[in-house]
Amino acid sequence: MSLREVIARHRVVVCVGSGGVGKTTAAAAIGLWGARQDFLEAPRRLDDFLDRRIIRWFVRPYLSATWSGMRVLNRTVNFVLRRLEEATGVSALLSISEFFTAMGGLFDGFHARVERAYEILLGAETAFVLVTCPDEQVLGEAGYLSGKMAALGMPLKGVIFNRTHTDSALDGSALDGQTAEGGRELLGRIVERALGDPGVSPSDVRALVENCLRYRRLGHGEARRMAAFARALGSVVPTVRVPNFPHDLHDVAGLLETHPHLFGEGGDGARG
Amino acid sequence: MPVTETIETYTSLIQTLGLPVGMLVVNRFHPGTADTDLVERLRRGAGELPGIEALVADEVARRAAEENGWAAINRDQLERLRAAVPLPTLVLPAIFAEEFGAQEVARLSWLLEVECAAGREGRGRVQYEEAGT
């Protein structure tokens, strides 16, 4: 099953390791793709959500009077807590009491709701999609997270490797058979030919070549780590690689750039 | 470089907790590579080369554009940080290694020492160059 199918058929939970892996971008890109697939039930779901008892409480103007009434009932408790605060110097007790009093309705049947939440999270209709990047440390944390999820029976259905540098045209080229110095010279000659006349300074050519080789080195390490990570997950979990774009993806056009990498050839355009 | 989170953390440390924060270390800074016009010229020239050479030259141009793109992003982020976090700021470069091991840690450690010494002597930031180890 591809990531496209996983996301189309499930309720998606995006989970991530440490910061900087692009979780917001990935979640936004998935959301945008979903919106463009005519998932028309979204408004009805929102309506259902707003019609729930707890939400209606929030929007009813007379509710504040009810909460005031509840506070009066708790006057004795608050009196005790105030004395405790004075004795211990801990000033949060009363606030905590007020918070629970005010939010009392939310905690009614809390346990049942937690059970229901677990049921949903563990259900066949839910897919966890892990977003990570190919740095050693981040990937190590992602491995730990996926292990914990497996232990909890949570269904990891896809992995997005974000900010990768493995989209190289040089792998498998004549460069592979070269020594480091030979590779540098070969690249330098090709760069000089591409730049043509007027000629450029050797330092500019060197800067371009060294920069390319640095990214290639980075990409080799990433490719090795991602392959090992995917092997550990097993072949049933689809993995996709999104390259490290050289600009911020902060608008719809930017997010659309990720779709071919996330959802295959042509991105969402493939569905017309 | 999570700039917003760094600024929020700095504000919390100073204002809420009253801690004496002494220095800001900005890690993985991309310094950029060749001039943008030259990179564009390379990209155009790549299309005129035969076969694999075109792919190779295009990749060199693409990686240079990537580095310059991140350099521009990092410069903006550093500017925001400097405006919001008035501390001595030490900038460490992005390290390009297949595996981040002892050699890379030693290199960052050396850069930290050099930068701190330069700051103490009032010489400002030293220039660094990615050695490509």
Interface residues (C-beta under 8 A of the other chain):
Chain A: G19 G20 D135 E136 Q137 S168 A169 L170 S173 A174 L175 L187 I190 V191 R193 A194 L195 G196 V200 D204 A207 L208 V209 E210 N211 C212 L213 R214 Y215 R216 R217 L218 H220 G221 R224 N244 F245 P246 H247 D248
Chain B: M1 P2 E5 T33 A34 D35 L38 V39 R41 L42 G45 A46 E48 L49 I52 E53 L55 V56 A57 D58 E59 V60 A61 R63 A64 A65 E66 E67 N68 G69 W70 I73 F96 A97 E98 E99 F100 E130 G132
